[in-house]
Amino acid sequence: MNSNSVSVIGSGRSSVFLIEYLANYCQSNSIPFAVYDRDTSFITHAIHPDFHQFIHLLDVSDESAIEAVIASSQLVVSMLPAFMHPQVALLCLKHKVNMGTASYVSDAMSELNEEAIKSNLVFINEVGLDPGIDHMSAMKIMDELRENGAVIKGFKSYCGGLVADEDDDDNPWKYKFSWNPRNVVLAAQGAPAQFLENGKMKIMPYQQIFKHPAICEVANYGRLEAYPNRDSLKYVDLYGLHDVEDMVRGTFRKSGYCHAWQVFVELGMTDDSLVLHLPNNCTMADWLNMYLPESDAELKIKLKNFLNLSDDSLSKLDWLGFFSTSPLPITTGTSAQILEEILKAKWVLGAHDRDLVVMLHQISYVVNGEKCLLESTMVLKGESNTHTAMAKTVGLPLAISCKLILENKIKAKGVLTPVTKEIYLPILEELSRFGITFNDTVSTLS
């Protein structure tokens, strides 16, 4: 390990573009660069062989091993699971090392702000896709509107990691994993969703989230459905939107997904609290039947009647094999873990599949007495099943922010997010050179 190196810890599917960008930058500027993970099989397969020299095996659960990496670095990028970021951040504080992540700022990370400021360090967070590009693109629009005298009255923002339309015909869910499957299975769990609608606060518990998706028409793409994220209200302060009547952030899925996913929610198959120990010969049908009341009815009919299911939702579960005698992939684990293993086998990006990222901001405002709606849309298709749109939109903003830190172009210190011009303007400008751009349209509201 080299002193004053740039170190990336973690090398999952979202790190491909990040690693390639930083490897090129560091090579060009004679900065030592290294990537560490306990399993390097994916990243060595995904990136160009010229970059293999930077990849190193490391037990990321070994704090002393991580500390040795951090102690020799000037900048550390944590691509580890989000719960591990505070541990990395504490070591960065100890050794006076700057840090970057694409994850939300947790309470534990936020508590390190004053110490980071005192140590003259930058801990940049939320510079991925969502959070990240959503913040930066929205703030750029809203700052420009305000500078032109507009009063913002409503903010709705949606984003989804999907699969390209031409590559989803083999999957009736129209969904394949382009990022962490566990996060998909546990999506929307925890505290109820909170948002503003027509000036009124709305609360939607987990059991209702997927029942009532919003329908959005996305320019240059088409129709998508969306479910609300957990807490949209915290963005009122972050974005300075204290007078808005609508404040919603949500996640996109293709038509029919949400109502079918609601089946898993209502049955309890997304529960992650109880570890099940099922018989070794347990089949998919056996497992499904455990969640249903006992009766002599055929399993498919029993499920349909129990939840009043549509034929579309029923066919989606049938395609996954839930009415079959196929063995469960695992028989010990929580319901969520078992479901995840089932989905990982069926929702895989094929060798020639490409993913899709769609983002939409709907910003209503008043300017010169006129009510207007600005819709800003990003539609980005992946290059391959390794160089995905998800990896590009998560990794590149973080990589560019790291370059800004190395070049001392971020003057603010502490635990930061990219909601200020000195951060979001240069990142968005460079992202545009990689094809990550937005199409804006403005219409007058009656």
N, C-alpha and C positions, 0 to 999 in steps of 0.2 A: 504493500500500500504506500502511496506517495503522499507527502505532505502537501496540503492545500489543493487536494484533488476535488473534483466534483463526483459525488457518489449517489447512485440510485439504488435504493434498497427495495426490492420487490420487482418482479418482471412478469406480471400477468398480462392478459389479453389487451388491456388498455395502454400498455407501456411501449408498444412497438414504435410509433412515430416519435414519442418522447425520447426514446433511447437513440434512435437514428439521428434525430435533430441534434441532441446534445453531444453525441459522439463526433459528428461532423464539426460542430462549433468548437468543441474542446481541442480536436486535432488541429484545426485551423489556427487556434490561438495558443497552442503548446501548453494546454492545461491537462494534467493527468485526469483520466476519466475511468470510472469502473461501475459495473452493475453487479449487485449481489442478490442471490436468492438460494433457497434450499432446493429448488427444482428449476433447472435451467433448460429443460427439454423443449418447452414451447418456444421460448425466446430465441434459442439457437436455431430452431426450425424456421422461425418467422422472419428474422432479420438477415441482411446480406452477410455472407461469410466474412467479408472484410471487417465486420464489427465483432466477430466472435472473440477476438483477443481481449475485449473489455468485459466479458462475462465470467463471473466467478461464483463458485458454490459457497454458500454460507448458511449456517443454521440461524434463521432469523428469529428463532425463539430463544437464542442464547444472547442475553443482554451484554455480556462481556465482549462477545464477538462484534455485536453492533456498536458498542462503545469504541472499540478499537478502530472501526471504520470511520465513525464520526470524528474521533479525535484527530484523524489525519486529513480531514476535509475542510474546505472553505464553504462548501454548500452541499447540503444533503436533500435529496428528493425522496420522500417516503411514498412508495406505491404499495405499502402494506395495508392490511385491513384497517379501517378508520379507528378502531378501538386502540390500535397500537401507536397512533400518532403522538399522543401526549408523552408516552414513554420515550420516543425518539426526540421529541421537543425538549424534554428535560435534559437529556444528554447533550443536545445542541446548545442549550443554555450553559451547561457546565463547561463546555469546551469552546464557547463563543463561535458557533457555527450557524450560518444562515440556513433556512429550511423552506421547502416548498411542498405542498400537497394539493390534490384536486378535491379533497373532501370538505364537507361542511365543518365550520368551526364549532367544535364541541365546547361544553362548559369548561371542561378541564383544559382545553387549549386556550380558551378566552382568558382564563385566570393567569396565564403566563404573559399577558400583554405588557404589564408594567416592567417585569423583569427583562423582557426582550427589548423594550425601549431603553432601559438603563444600560443594557449591554450593547446598544447600537446595532441590533440585529433585525433582519427582516424575516418574519415567519409568514409567508404568503400562503393563503388557503383559498379554496373555492375557485380555482382557476382551471376547471375542466370544461365539461359541457353544461351540465345542470347539477350542481352549481358551477358557473363560470361564464361561458359564452352568453348564457341567459342574462346574467347580471350586466355584463359589459355592453352587449348590444342594446338592452333596454335603457341603461343609464345614458348611453350616448344619445339615443332618441329623445329621452325625457329632458336631459340637460339642454339640448338644442331647442326643444319646444319652449322650455321655460325662458331661455335667453331671448326668444322671439315673442314673449309676453303671453304665452298660453298658460291656462290653468288646467291641470290634468284632473279629470273627473272619474276615470276608470282605468284599471289595469288588469288585463287577463293575459296569462302567459302559459303556454303548453309546450311540452317537449316529449319526444318518444324515440327510443331506439327500436327500430322495426326491421323488417326484411324487405328487400327490393321486390316490387310487385311481380316481376318476371321470374322470381325465384321462390315464390310462395305457393305455387299450384299444388305441390305435393303435401301441403299441410293445411287442413281446414281451419286451424287456429290463426293462420297467416302470421305466425310469430316463431322466431328462432332466436336462440341466445346469442347475443353479441357482447354481453358483459356478464357479471357475476350472477349465476343462476339462483343462488341463495337469496340475493336481494330481490329478485323477481318474485320468488315464492313468498317472501315475508313482506312484500310491498303493502303499504298503507296500514300496517299493524301499529299498535301503540296507542298514543293519544288520538282522540277523534280529530278529524279534519276541521279546520276553522277557516272561514272566509267571509267576505262581505258581498252581499247581493242587494242591489237597489237601496243601499244605505243601511241595510240591516245585517247584523251578525248572524251567520249560519253555522251550525254545528252538525257534523255528520259522522256518526260512529262507524267503526270498521265494518260492522255487519251490513251497513247500507252503502258503502263506498262504490261498489261495483254494480249495484242495482240500478242506479240512475245516471248513467254516463251522459255527459254533455255531447252534443253533436256539432262538429266544427267543419266548415268548408275552408280548406286550405288552398290558397292561390298557387297555381302551378303544380298542384298535386291532386286534390280531391277531398273526399269526405273521410273524416276520422272521428272516433269517439274518444272521450277523455274522462278520467276520474280525478277528483281533487287530491292534491298533496296534503300532507298532514297539517301544516300550519302556515297558511298564507299571510296571516296577520302580522307576523314578525317582519315582513317586508315593507310594511307601512313606514316603520322607522328607518329601515335600511335605505329605502328609496326616497324617503321624504315625501310620502303621499298621504298626509294626514287629512286631506279634504276629499279623498276619493269616495265614491259611492259603491264601486265594485273593486274587489281585490281578490283575485283567484289565480292560483298556480296549480297546474295539473299535468297529468301524464297521458300521452297519446297511445292508443291501441287501434288496430283495425276493427272494422265492424264485426260485431258478434262476440268479440273476445270477452268483454266485461261480463255479460250475462252468463256466459259459460264458466268464467272464473268464479262467479258468485256461487256456483255449485260447490266448489271446494271450500269456500268460506262458510257456507251454511252447514255443510256436513262436518266441518272441523278438521279438514285435511291439511289446513295451513297452520295448525297449532304446533308450537315449538316448545311446549312446556313439559310434556309428559313423554318419557322414553318408553316405547312399546317393545315388548319381547314377543314376537309372533312365531307361530310354528314354522319350522324350516321349509315345509311344503306349502306354505300359504300362497295362494294364487291372487292375481289381481281382483278377480271377482269375489274371492273370499274376503279380501281386505275391504272392498267397497261395501259388502254386505254387513260388515261390522258397524257401519255408521247408519244403518237403516233399521227401522222397526221390523220385527219378525212377522213374516206372513208367507203364504204358499205361492204368492204371485211370482212370475218370472222376474229376474233381477232388473232387467231394463224397464219393465212396466212398473215395478215397485218404486224405482228411483223416479221415474217420470211422474207418477202420481203423488209421491211424497213431497216433491218440490215444485210440482206443476210446471215441468220443464217443457221448453219448446223442442221441436224436432231438431232444430239446428244445434242447440246445446247438447242434446242427447247424442247426436252424431259426432260431435267433437270429442266427447268422452269415449264413445265407441272406438274412434280412430286411435285413441291413446291406449286402448286395450283393456279398459276397465271392466268389460263384461266377459273377458276371456279367462282361460285356464292357464295363461302364461304365469310363470312364477314371479313373485315380487323381486326386484333387483337387490333389495336388502330386507331383512326381517327384524333387525334391531335398530331402533332410532325413533326420533319423534315423527309424528305424522308429516310435518313439513319436510323433514329429511328424506323420508320415503318418497313423498311426492316429487321432491327435487330430483331424485335418482331416476324416477319414471320419466320425467320431462327431459332430463339431460340426454336420454337415449333417443328421444323423438324430436326434440326441438333443436337439433344440431345444425349449424351452418355447414352445408355440404362443400365438397372440394371446389366447386365452381359457383357457389352461392355468394351473393353480395348483400350486405346489410344496408340500412337506410336510416338516416337521422332526419327528423322533421321538427322544426321549432316554429312557433307562431306567437307573436305578441299582438294583442289588440289593445290599443291605447286610445281612449276617448278623451277629448279635451275641448275647451272653449277658447277661441282666440278672436279678438275684435267682434265679440258678440255672436260668433258663428260656432255651432257645434260640429265637431269633426271626429272622424274615426281613422286612425292610422293603423294599418295592418302590416306587420313586418314578418317576412317568411324566409326561413332557410330550409332548403331541401338538399341533402347531401347523400350521395350514394357511395358505398365503399368500393375500394379498388379490388379486393380479393377477400377470402375468408380469414386472412391474417391481418392484412392492411385494411381494416374495417373503417367505416365512417365513425363508429364509436371510438375506436382507438385514436383516430385522427383528431376528433373534436375534444377528447379528454386530454390527450397527450401533448398536442401542439401548443395550446394556450399555456399550459404549465411549463413546457420547455422554453417558450418565449419569455415568460416571466422570470425564469431562472437566468436567461441571458441578460435581462434588464438588471437583475440583482448583481450579476458578475461585472457588469459595466457601470455599476453604481448610478443607475438611472432612476431608481426608486428611492426618493429622498425620505419618504415617511418610514418610520420604524415601528416595530411591534408586531402584533398579530393582525394581519391585514387581509382584506378581501378586495377584489378588483372593481370597486365602485367609484374610484376617483379617476380623473382624466389622465393623470400622470401614469397610471397603470393601464387603463382600458384602451386609450387611444393608440399607443404603439402596438399593443397586442392585436387589436382588431385590424390595424393597417397591415400587419404582417400576415395575419390569417387570410386576408383577402388574396394575398399572393399564392396561397395554397388552395384557392378555390372555395374557401369558407366565407360566403357572402350572403347578404340579405337583400330581398326584393321588397320595397316599400310601396304601398298604395295608400292614398288618402281619399276619403269620401266625406261628403257633407251629410250630417244627420238632420232629419226634420225636427 
